[in-house]
Amino acid sequence: MNNPSTFRIYFLAVLSAAWIILTLASARGGKWPIAAICLVMAVANSVQLYRLTRARR
């Protein structure tokens, strides 16, 4: 009963990818503080996604 929903897993995957894209776009534009924040958010979402999928096996 504690399994995460499939929607949540896909949502976190898309959200992580979006943060990575924003990180790259910000870094390319020279906005390093924004790029750093986006990178932290991408890592946080990726770790949460890893924990959800690791527990699902």
C-alpha positions in Angstrom: 0.0 0.0 0.0 3.0 2.3 0.3 3.9 2.1 -3.4 4.3 5.5 -5.1 1.9 6.2 -8.0 3.2 6.0 -11.5 2.2 9.6 -12.0 4.5 10.8 -9.3 7.4 8.9 -10.7 6.9 10.4 -14.2 6.2 13.8 -12.7 9.5 13.8 -10.8 11.4 12.5 -13.9 10.0 15.4 -16.1 10.6 17.9 -13.3 14.2 16.8 -12.9 14.7 17.0 -16.6 13.2 20.5 -16.7 15.5 21.7 -13.9 18.5 20.4 -15.8 17.4 22.2 -18.9 17.0 25.4 -17.0 20.4 24.9 -15.4 22.0 24.6 -18.8 20.1 27.6 -20.2 21.0 29.8 -17.2 24.6 28.8 -17.3 24.9 29.4 -21.0 23.4 32.9 -20.4 25.9 33.7 -17.7 23.4 33.7 -14.9 25.4 31.6 -12.5 23.4 32.2 -9.3 20.2 31.0 -11.0 22.0 28.1 -12.6 23.3 27.0 -9.1 19.7 27.2 -7.7 18.4 25.2 -10.6 21.1 22.6 -10.2 20.3 22.2 -6.5 16.6 21.7 -7.4 17.5 19.1 -10.1 19.7 17.2 -7.7 17.0 17.3 -5.0 14.3 16.0 -7.4 16.6 13.3 -8.8 17.4 12.0 -5.3 13.7 11.8 -4.5 13.1 10.0 -7.7 15.9 7.6 -7.0 14.5 6.9 -3.5 11.0 6.3 -4.9 12.2 3.9 -7.7 14.6 2.1 -5.4 11.8 1.3 -2.9 9.5 0.1 -5.7 11.7 -2.8 -6.7 
